[in-house]
């Protein structure tokens, strides 16, 4: 099974919850997970920025092998560069496009 988490809200507590659920999924022995991805766009981009609130959780998730993807359109709109992101975060052209692609590949979609 494969799962993608969608970060789009600007509420830090909600962002932390989503990141915690992704982490908990890596530890759940009752399901066989092949891949976990996180796609952030709009106001959900904050945890992916170096020094941003909850960026420590993103760093930890990257260390576990979870792929974390930032929307390139959002970076442009917020005047952010790839160098502003936590090391290891991948940039994709659009968050919506990446979510669509992953779901077409069978990823379950979760937006806490």
Backbone as CSV, one residue per row, in Angstrom:
resi,resn,N_x,N_y,N_z,CA_x,CA_y,CA_z,C_x,C_y,C_z
1,UNK,0.839,-1.180,0.000,0.000,0.000,0.000,0.885,1.244,0.000
2,UNK,0.323,2.303,-0.546,1.020,3.572,-0.644,0.081,4.673,-0.159
3,UNK,0.647,5.670,0.515,-0.167,6.738,1.076,0.488,8.077,0.803
4,UNK,-0.330,9.069,0.459,0.151,10.440,0.315,-0.629,11.337,1.273
5,UNK,0.120,12.141,2.012,-0.456,13.127,2.920,-0.386,14.487,2.252
6,UNK,-1.455,15.257,2.375,-1.551,16.564,1.740,-1.496,17.654,2.813
7,UNK,-0.455,18.465,2.756,-0.345,19.621,3.656,-0.744,20.860,2.870
8,UNK,-1.806,21.503,3.296,-2.267,22.702,2.599,-2.701,23.795,3.574
9,UNK,-3.010,23.435,4.807,-3.509,24.395,5.794,-2.371,25.166,6.442
10,UNK,-2.684,26.363,6.919,-1.670,27.205,7.545,-1.612,27.049,9.065
11,UNK,-2.371,26.157,9.616,-2.426,25.950,11.066,-1.306,25.003,11.510
12,UNK,-0.326,25.495,12.282,0.802,24.656,12.707,0.400,23.382,13.444
13,UNK,-0.645,23.448,14.270,-1.080,22.252,14.998,-1.614,21.205,14.031
14,UNK,-2.344,21.631,13.017,-2.867,20.704,12.015,-1.720,20.112,11.190
15,UNK,-0.729,20.935,10.872,0.440,20.452,10.139,1.176,19.406,10.968
16,UNK,1.364,19.685,12.246,2.056,18.746,13.139,1.280,17.439,13.225
17,UNK,-0.042,17.519,13.295,-0.867,16.315,13.344,-0.650,15.459,12.098
18,UNK,-0.664,16.081,10.934,-0.452,15.336,9.691,0.913,14.658,9.684
19,UNK,1.932,15.372,10.113,3.278,14.810,10.136,3.386,13.673,11.148
20,UNK,2.702,13.811,12.257,2.709,12.758,13.276,1.976,11.515,12.769
21,UNK,0.871,11.701,12.079,0.140,10.558,11.524,1.019,9.829,10.516
22,UNK,1.748,10.569,9.686,2.659,9.940,8.718,3.734,9.135,9.449
23,UNK,4.271,9.708,10.504,5.288,8.992,11.287,4.698,7.736,11.922
24,UNK,3.510,7.856,12.493,2.868,6.703,13.122,2.611,5.586,12.119
25,UNK,2.301,5.957,10.885,2.057,4.961,9.852,3.301,4.118,9.585
26,UNK,4.474,4.721,9.694,5.721,3.962,9.482,5.933,2.923,10.569
27,UNK,5.287,3.099,11.714,5.478,2.205,12.864,4.329,1.209,13.036
28,UNK,3.323,1.292,12.176,2.135,0.453,12.301,2.371,-0.899,11.628
29,UNK,2.541,-1.931,12.428,2.803,-3.271,11.911,1.544,-3.968,11.383
30,UNK,0.391,-3.357,11.552,-0.848,-3.997,11.097,-1.140,-3.745,9.618
31,UNK,-0.363,-2.864,9.000,-0.521,-2.593,7.569,0.839,-2.685,6.888
32,UNK,0.820,-3.137,5.653,2.058,-3.244,4.891,2.163,-2.033,3.969
33,UNK,3.007,-1.099,4.326,3.163,0.140,3.579,4.420,0.062,2.724
34,UNK,4.245,0.299,1.427,5.379,0.304,0.509,6.000,1.687,0.372
35,UNK,5.173,2.737,0.471,5.691,4.087,0.295,4.764,5.084,0.964
36,UNK,5.381,6.124,1.519,4.643,7.249,2.093,5.234,8.514,1.496
37,UNK,4.362,9.392,1.041,4.791,10.680,0.506,3.998,11.790,1.192
38,UNK,4.615,12.953,1.266,3.947,14.156,1.764,4.079,15.203,0.670
39,UNK,2.956,15.792,0.284,2.962,16.863,-0.701,2.435,18.121,-0.012
40,UNK,3.249,19.183,-0.055,2.865,20.444,0.584,2.695,21.526,-0.465
41,UNK,1.645,22.310,-0.289,1.396,23.437,-1.177,0.663,24.525,-0.418
42,UNK,0.569,25.683,-1.030,-0.095,26.839,-0.439,0.463,27.093,0.970
43,UNK,-0.416,27.330,1.936,0.048,27.644,3.285,0.611,26.444,4.028
44,UNK,0.498,25.257,3.450,1.077,24.058,4.064,2.566,23.925,3.832
45,UNK,3.181,24.870,3.134,4.596,24.787,2.783,5.518,25.106,3.972
46,UNK,5.027,25.823,4.961,5.844,26.297,6.084,6.720,25.225,6.738
47,UNK,6.197,24.025,7.052,7.048,23.035,7.717,8.220,22.558,6.850
48,UNK,8.133,22.772,5.552,9.193,22.323,4.654,10.322,23.331,4.535
49,UNK,10.117,24.535,5.077,11.160,25.550,5.002,12.156,25.365,6.137
50,UNK,13.421,25.542,5.822,14.472,25.405,6.830,14.211,26.406,7.953
51,UNK,14.142,25.927,9.164,13.872,26.784,10.310,12.402,27.089,10.515
52,UNK,11.537,26.571,9.648,10.105,26.814,9.785,9.522,25.997,10.931
53,UNK,8.362,26.424,11.395,7.704,25.681,12.463,7.390,24.273,11.965
54,UNK,7.748,23.282,12.741,7.579,21.860,12.441,8.597,21.322,11.432
55,UNK,9.606,22.118,11.069,10.630,21.629,10.138,11.429,20.480,10.757
56,UNK,11.515,20.445,12.082,12.210,19.332,12.752,11.502,18.006,12.477
57,UNK,10.181,18.039,12.440,9.413,16.823,12.140,9.636,16.391,10.693
58,UNK,9.732,17.355,9.781,9.979,17.038,8.369,11.359,16.393,8.229
59,UNK,12.357,16.939,8.898,13.705,16.358,8.853,13.689,14.921,9.350
60,UNK,12.974,14.683,10.420,12.879,13.338,10.987,12.205,12.369,10.012
61,UNK,11.139,12.817,9.359,10.428,11.965,8.403,11.304,11.637,7.200
62,UNK,12.064,12.606,6.737,12.978,12.356,5.621,13.986,11.274,5.995
63,UNK,14.439,11.282,7.240,15.402,10.279,7.708,14.805,8.877,7.717
64,UNK,13.484,8.769,7.838,12.836,7.452,7.844,12.558,6.949,6.434
65,UNK,12.813,7.783,5.429,12.582,7.370,4.051,11.303,7.890,3.431
66,UNK,10.551,8.677,4.166,9.345,9.281,3.609,9.771,10.360,2.618
67,UNK,9.142,10.376,1.438,9.456,11.429,0.472,8.583,12.646,0.766
68,UNK,9.222,13.811,0.727,8.538,15.061,1.022,8.701,15.967,-0.194
69,UNK,7.569,16.463,-0.693,7.566,17.215,-1.946,6.925,18.585,-1.765
70,UNK,7.586,19.594,-2.306,7.096,20.969,-2.233,6.575,21.397,-3.597
71,UNK,5.459,22.091,-3.613,4.853,22.603,-4.834,5.684,23.768,-5.380
72,UNK,6.151,23.620,-6.610,6.935,24.677,-7.239,6.137,25.958,-7.439
73,UNK,4.854,25.836,-7.748,4.008,27.024,-7.901,3.936,27.806,-6.593
74,UNK,3.820,27.090,-5.482,3.763,27.746,-4.182,5.079,28.455,-3.885
75,UNK,6.194,27.799,-4.187,7.494,28.441,-3.969,7.562,29.756,-4.735
76,UNK,7.122,29.752,-5.977,7.125,30.975,-6.781,6.232,32.044,-6.163
77,UNK,5.013,31.666,-5.768,4.064,32.623,-5.196,4.552,33.231,-3.879
78,UNK,5.270,32.432,-3.107,5.749,32.892,-1.803,7.188,33.403,-1.862
79,UNK,7.709,33.509,-3.083,9.070,34.000,-3.299,10.104,33.205,-2.493
80,UNK,9.959,31.885,-2.542,10.882,30.976,-1.875,11.726,30.262,-2.922
81,UNK,12.961,29.963,-2.579,13.848,29.197,-3.455,13.990,27.790,-2.902
82,UNK,14.439,26.869,-3.744,14.679,25.503,-3.273,15.665,25.500,-2.116
83,UNK,16.582,26.439,-2.115,17.582,26.524,-1.035,16.956,26.936,0.299
84,UNK,15.716,27.406,0.277,15.008,27.768,1.511,14.370,26.555,2.179
85,UNK,14.398,25.420,1.491,13.733,24.214,1.995,14.681,23.356,2.827
86,UNK,14.096,22.532,3.661,14.838,21.531,4.424,15.580,20.645,3.427
87,UNK,16.823,20.313,3.731,17.595,19.427,2.856,16.860,18.107,2.670
88,UNK,16.743,17.686,1.419,16.085,16.425,1.109,14.672,16.573,0.586
89,UNK,14.094,17.775,0.707,12.755,18.014,0.173,12.873,18.156,-1.343
90,UNK,12.016,17.450,-2.054,11.987,17.488,-3.516,10.977,18.542,-3.973
91,UNK,11.297,19.233,-5.046,10.354,20.195,-5.619,9.660,19.554,-6.820
92,UNK,8.343,19.723,-6.874,7.547,19.243,-8.012,6.901,20.459,-8.666
93,UNK,6.591,20.381,-9.971,6.022,21.551,-10.653,4.746,22.093,-10.002
94,UNK,3.828,21.186,-9.655,2.597,21.628,-8.986,2.150,20.574,-7.985
95,UNK,1.665,21.046,-6.847,1.178,20.122,-5.827,-0.027,19.337,-6.309
96,UNK,-0.954,20.030,-6.975,-2.141,19.349,-7.490,-1.793,18.287,-8.517
97,UNK,-0.842,18.587,-9.369,-0.410,17.613,-10.365,0.228,16.401,-9.725
98,UNK,1.054,16.632,-8.716,1.719,15.523,-8.037,0.718,14.668,-7.280
99,UNK,-0.254,15.295,-6.625,-1.296,14.528,-5.930,-2.097,13.679,-6.905
100,UNK,-2.420,14.252,-8.050,-3.162,13.518,-9.078,-2.345,12.334,-9.587
101,UNK,-1.060,12.575,-9.856,-0.187,11.508,-10.352,-0.097,10.375,-9.335
102,UNK,0.137,10.720,-8.070,0.277,9.687,-7.040,-1.019,8.902,-6.858
103,UNK,-2.150,9.587,-6.862,-3.423,8.889,-6.706,-3.698,7.976,-7.900
104,UNK,-3.266,8.384,-9.089,-3.457,7.522,-10.253,-2.579,6.278,-10.176
105,UNK,-1.514,6.356,-9.363,-0.636,5.206,-9.141,-1.088,4.353,-7.963
106,UNK,-2.243,4.694,-7.388,-2.805,3.872,-6.320,-2.548,4.352,-4.905
107,UNK,-1.991,5.538,-4.739,-1.761,6.072,-3.390,-3.091,6.441,-2.738
108,UNK,-3.229,6.085,-1.479,-4.366,6.552,-0.690,-4.094,7.999,-0.323
109,UNK,-5.121,8.824,-0.329,-4.999,10.255,-0.059,-5.481,10.542,1.352
110,UNK,-4.645,11.240,2.135,-5.041,11.621,3.492,-4.773,13.118,3.658
111,UNK,-5.776,13.829,4.106,-5.619,15.244,4.443,-6.204,15.459,5.829
112,UNK,-5.351,15.346,6.839,-5.838,15.529,8.213,-6.290,16.961,8.479
